[in-house]
């Protein structure tokens, strides 16, 4: 059966949660699970799919794992959603449904009150492709989020004998922990949101529900698993504007598994790609030779970077773990480059 022969549920059909596109998303996911729909199909609906998960407070991988493991009915899928993340916010549902119905809610960024980024910050961003937002959340909320992670993993923040035991939610240094009131509060930090609005030059942005991270010190039995320097998007030129962000939940020294990037590379990636030998894979080059830098910062500081920068974590050679939370904002109409390079 060809994809064009399948009669997919329209985006306007809803269920008990009254969320448009949810039933179609479930329909597509089940068909892909059953091999009746190619995994690469409906790429033009990617932004719609990811925004749907944002308004539901769900992680992308978290949702895909559930669908592929359980093959739920639509009713079971809706029940799972409310069990995992609670009842969706009605205001967000209404706004999302208007977008699905064709309402153009794009709003340009023109306010100056309560700006997070100063003129100097914006100039630094233009040159270096990243910026550090100091005290994006409070020290109390940082410490609280660390406790949430420790409780989830069953570890003691200051007891190294507990740091290395297995846990089903561990994927390297990534922890599949998405829902918690404090993590949600951090995502909705007014200072973080305002910084994204300034860089995107628009206010109609949606925050994702992403994971947290735990990077313990290396020892004789444990070695840093990555990720090392990489890109998370296609680097086909010209790249559309895009952002990513990481929140430090504990003071993080340069040697404490600090987030690492290549400053300013968004300004020279096009020339670098042209300089590579014909047929060379840019993702297999020595990106550390491009001038990498670990970013040290304090608990509550937020690092926001341009997605054209090679970035990653680093080996932790200190005495304490690194704790982080990943947070990003994007507009509904953001489109990734279809061709992967």
Residue, then its C-alpha position, 0 to 999 in steps of 0.5 A: x500500500x502506498x502512502x497516497x492510498x491511505x486515508x489519514x485522519x484530518x487534523x481537524x478531527x479531535x477526541x476527548x481532549x479537544x486537541x486538533x491534529x492529535x488524532x492525525x499524529x497518532x494515526x501517522x505514528x501507528x501506521x509508521x509503526x506497522x510499516x504502512x507509512x515510511x518514516x520520512x513521510x509527511x516531513x512538512x508536518x514536522x513543526x505541527x507535530x512537535x508543537x502539538x507535543x509542546x502544548x501537551x507537555x510531552x517529550x518527543x522521544x518519550x511519546x515515540x517510545x510509548x507508541x512504538x512499544x504499546x501500539x495504543x488505541x487513540x483512546x488509550x493514547x489520550x489516557x496516557x497523555x493525561x496520566x503523564x502530563x496532566x490535562x492540557x492547558x485550555x488556553x494553549x489548546x485554543x491557540x494551537x487549534x486556531x493555528x491548525x485552522x489556518x489562523x496566522x498568529x505570528x507576532x513581531x517582537x517590538x517590546x523593549x521593557x523587561x528585555x533579558x539581552x542587552x545591546x552588548x549581549x546582542x552584539x556578542x551573539x552576532x559575533x560569537x553565536x551564543x550568549x549566557x543569561x545570568x541568573x535565568x532562574x533562582x538558586x533555590x529552583x536550581x537546587x530543587x531541580x538537582x534534587x528532582x534529578x537525584x531523587x529520580x535516579x536514586x543518587x546522593x548529590x555529594x556521594x560518589x558511590x551512588x553516581x554510577x549505578x544503572x537506571x532505566x532512564x539513563x541514555x549516556x549523560x541524558x536522563x529521560x525525565x521530562x515531567x515535573x512542576x519544577x522542570x516546567x517552571x524552569x522552562x517558563x522562566x520569563x528571562x529565558x523566554x524573553x531572550x528567545x523572543x529577542x533573538x527570534x524577533x517575534x513573541x509567538x514561540x513555543x517551549x519544548x518539553x525536553x530532558x535533563x542531563x547528569x554527567x558524573x566525573x570520569x574514573x577507572x570504570x566510567x568514561x565520558x560517553x559523549x556527545x562530543x562536538x556535533x550538530x543536531x540539524x542539517x547543515x545544508x546551506x543556507x541554514x535557517x535561523x535556529x536556536x538551542x539552550x541548556x540550563x546549568x542547575x549547579x555551578x559548572x567549572x570548565x573541567x566539570x563536563x562543561x557544555x562546549x562549543x565553537x564560538x562564532x562558527x555560524x559566521x564561517x560555516x559556509x566558507x568552511x564547507x566550501x573548503x572541504x575536499x570534494x566528497x568529504x563528510x563534514x560530520x567526520x572532520x576534526x571539529x575540535x581543531x576549529x577552536x572549541x571552548x568549554x563554557x563555565x557558568x553558575x547554577x541558574x545560568x542559561x546558555x543559548x546558542x545558534x544551532x550552526x555552532x558545533x557543540x557537545x558536552x565534555x569529559x568531567x575531570x572534576x570531583x562533582x557531577x554536572x546537572x543540566x536541563x535542556x530548553x528551547x523555544x521555536x515558532x510554529x512555522x519553523x521549518x528544518x532543512x529537508x536535505x540532511x548534510 
